[in-house]
């Protein structure tokens, strides 16, 4: 990674729930793959620089999932390396 990449990553580190075009591509690709097998629903996603985490749940289990919270903390060199991304949720039966 060059200095230009690190600067761009630092500038775009908080890019929303799905983030960049690549993050959107991954969310769409996962969704298409899961449609063929079971009925899944995306409950939450979070991206920070190049790291994306996404929670998918079967629709029949949706009522058991709650308290969804996504967080991202940029840290490390240039605030672009060593990022921390977390997706918390509760599953109640």
SERO-4910 file (N, C-alpha, C, O; in steps of 0.05 Angstrom, whole numbers):
BEGIN
 pado doro    nc1    nc2    nc3   cac1   cac2   cac3    cc1    cc2    cc3    oc1    oc2    oc3
  Unk    A     17    -24      0      0      0      0     18     25      0     36     28     16
  Unk    A     12     42    -18     27     67    -20     14     89     -3     -7     85      8
  Unk    A     28    111     -2     19    134     14     -8    145      3    -25    153     19
  Unk    A    -11    144    -23    -36    154    -35    -59    137    -26    -81    147    -20
  Unk    A    -55    110    -26    -77     92    -18    -84     97     11   -108     98     18
  Unk    A    -64    100     28    -69    105     57    -84    131     61   -102    133     78
  Unk    A    -76    152     47    -90    177     50   -119    175     41   -136    186     54
  Unk    A   -124    162     19   -151    159      9   -168    142     28   -191    149     33
  Unk    A   -156    121     39   -170    104     58   -177    120     83   -199    118     94
  Unk    A   -159    136     92   -164    152    116   -186    173    111   -202    178    128
  Unk    A   -186    184     87   -207    203     80   -234    191     78   -255    204     83
  Unk    A   -236    165     70   -261    151     66   -267    131     88   -284    113     83
  Unk    A   -255    133    111   -257    112    131   -285    108    141   -293     85    145
  Unk    A   -300    128    145   -328    124    153   -345    129    129   -350    152    121
  Unk    A   -353    108    116   -367    110     90   -395    100     91   -406     94     70
  Unk    A   -407     99    114   -435     91    116   -438     61    122   -419     47    127
  Unk    A   -463     52    122   -468     25    130   -457      4    110   -445    -15    119
  Unk    A   -460      9     85   -449    -10     65   -423      1     53   -407    -15     43
  Unk    A   -419     26     54   -394     38     46   -390     41     16   -406     53      2
  Unk    A   -367     32      7   -358     36    -20   -373     20    -41   -390      3    -34
  Unk    A   -366     24    -66   -378      9    -88   -371    -21    -84   -387    -38    -90
  Unk    A   -346    -26    -75   -338    -54    -71   -355    -67    -48   -362    -90    -50
  Unk    A   -360    -52    -27   -377    -61     -6   -405    -67    -15   -417    -88     -8
  Unk    A   -416    -50    -32   -442    -55    -44   -442    -80    -61   -461    -95    -60
  Unk    A   -421    -83    -76   -419   -107    -93   -419   -133    -76   -433   -152    -83
  Unk    A   -405   -133    -54   -404   -156    -37   -432   -162    -25   -441   -185    -24
  Unk    A   -445   -141    -15   -472   -144     -3   -491   -156    -24   -506   -174    -18
  Unk    A   -490   -145    -48   -508   -155    -70   -501   -184    -78   -519   -200    -82
  Unk    A   -475   -190    -80   -467   -217    -87   -474   -237    -66   -484   -259    -73
  Unk    A   -471   -231    -41   -479   -249    -19   -509   -253    -20   -519   -275    -17
  Unk    A   -524   -231    -24   -553   -233    -25   -562   -251    -48   -581   -267    -44
  Unk    A   -550   -248    -71   -557   -265    -94   -551   -295    -88   -567   -312    -95
  Unk    A   -528   -300    -76   -521   -328    -70   -540   -340    -49   -547   -364    -52
  Unk    A   -549   -325    -30   -567   -335    -10   -596   -338    -20   -610   -355    -10
  Unk    A   -604   -323    -40   -631   -325    -51   -635   -352    -63   -657   -363    -62
  Unk    A   -614   -364    -74   -617   -390    -87   -622   -413    -68   -633   -433    -76
  Unk    A   -613   -410    -43   -615   -432    -24   -638   -429     -4   -654   -447     -2
  Unk    A   -638   -407     10   -659   -402     31   -668   -373     28   -655   -357     14
  Unk    A   -689   -367     42   -698   -340     43   -684   -325     66   -692   -328     89
  Unk    A   -664   -310     59   -648   -295     79   -654   -265     76   -662   -255     55
  Unk    A   -649   -251     98   -652   -222     98   -627   -210    111   -617   -220    131
  Unk    A   -617   -188     99   -594   -175    111   -604   -157    133   -621   -140    129
  Unk    A   -593   -161    156   -601   -146    180   -583   -122    186   -592   -103    198
  Unk    A   -559   -124    177   -541   -101    182   -514   -106    169   -505   -128    164
  Unk    A   -501    -84    163   -474    -84    151   -459    -60    160   -471    -39    167
  Unk    A   -433    -62    160   -415    -40    166   -389    -43    152   -378    -65    152
  Unk    A   -379    -22    141   -354    -22    127   -336      0    137   -345     22    142
  Unk    A   -311     -6    139   -290     14    146   -266      8    129   -254    -13    132
  Unk    A   -259     26    111   -238     22     91   -244     -4     75   -264     -5     62
  Unk    A   -227    -24     77   -232    -49     61   -245    -71     77   -248    -93     66
  Unk    A   -252    -67    102   -264    -88    118   -294    -84    119   -304    -63    126
  Unk    A   -309   -106    112   -338   -106    111   -348   -129    128   -338   -151    125
  Unk    A   -367   -123    146   -380   -145    161   -410   -142    156   -421   -120    156
  Unk    A   -423   -165    153   -451   -164    146   -466   -187    160   -455   -209    162
  Unk    A   -490   -182    170   -506   -201    184   -530   -209    167   -546   -191    160
  Unk    A   -533   -235    161   -555   -245    145   -570   -266    163   -557   -282    176
  Unk    A   -597   -265    162   -613   -282    179   -635   -294    162   -646   -280    144
  Unk    A   -642   -319    167   -665   -330    153   -690   -315    161   -694   -307    184
  Unk    A   -708   -310    141   -731   -294    146   -749   -306    168   -762   -291    183
  Unk    A   -750   -332    170   -767   -345    190   -756   -341    219   -770   -346    238
  Unk    A   -730   -333    221   -718   -328    247   -716   -298    253   -706   -290    274
  Unk    A   -724   -281    234   -722   -252    237   -733   -242    263   -722   -224    276
  Unk    A   -756   -252    272   -769   -242    296   -752   -247    321   -758   -235    342
  Unk    A   -733   -265    320   -716   -272    343   -690   -254    345   -676   -256    364
  Unk    A   -685   -238    324   -661   -222    323   -668   -193    329   -687   -182    318
  Unk    A   -653   -181    348   -658   -153    355   -634   -139    365   -612   -151    366
  Unk    A   -637   -115    373   -616    -98    384   -591    -98    367   -569   -103    376
  Unk    A   -594    -94    341   -572    -94    322   -558    -67    323   -570    -46    321
  Unk    A   -531    -69    326   -515    -45    328   -488    -50    314   -475    -70    319
  Unk    A   -481    -32    296   -456    -35    281   -438    -11    288   -447     11    289
  Unk    A   -412    -17    293   -393      3    300   -367     -1    285   -361    -24    277
  Unk    A   -353     20    281   -327     19    268   -308     39    281   -316     61    287
  Unk    A   -283     30    285   -263     48    298   -238     47    281   -225     26    279
  Unk    A   -231     69    268   -206     70    254   -183     74    273   -184     90    291
  Unk    A   -162     58    269   -138     60    286   -114     51    270   -117     43    247
  Unk    A    -91     53    281    -67     45    268    -55     66    250    -64     89    251
  Unk    A    -36     59    234    -22     77    216    -40     91    196    -54     77    181
  Unk    A    -41    117    196    -57    131    177    -87    127    181   -103    134    164
  Unk    A    -94    117    204   -122    111    211   -134     93    189   -159     95    184
  Unk    A   -118     77    176   -128     60    154   -120     31    158   -132     13    145
  Unk    A   -100     26    174    -90     -2    178    -97     -9    207    -93      6    225
  Unk    A   -108    -33    211   -114    -43    237   -142    -33    246   -146    -29    270
  Unk    A   -160    -30    227   -187    -21    234   -202    -42    249   -198    -66    246
  Unk    A   -221    -33    266   -238    -51    281   -267    -47    273   -276    -24    274
  Unk    A   -280    -68    265   -308    -66    257   -323    -87    274   -314   -110    276
  Unk    A   -346    -80    285   -362    -98    302   -391    -96    295   -401    -74    289
  Unk    A   -405   -118    295   -434   -119    291   -445   -135    315   -441   -159    317
  Unk    A   -460   -122    332   -472   -135    355   -502   -140    350   -515   -124    337
  Unk    A   -512   -162    361   -541   -167    359   -549   -187    381   -532   -201    392
  Unk    A   -574   -188    387   -584   -208    406   -602   -227    391   -616   -220    373
  Unk    A   -601   -252    400   -618   -273    389   -634   -286    411   -623   -299    429
  Unk    A   -660   -281    411   -677   -290    433   -696   -311    423   -710   -307    403
  Unk    A   -697   -334    436   -715   -356    429   -741   -354    445   -758   -371    441
***
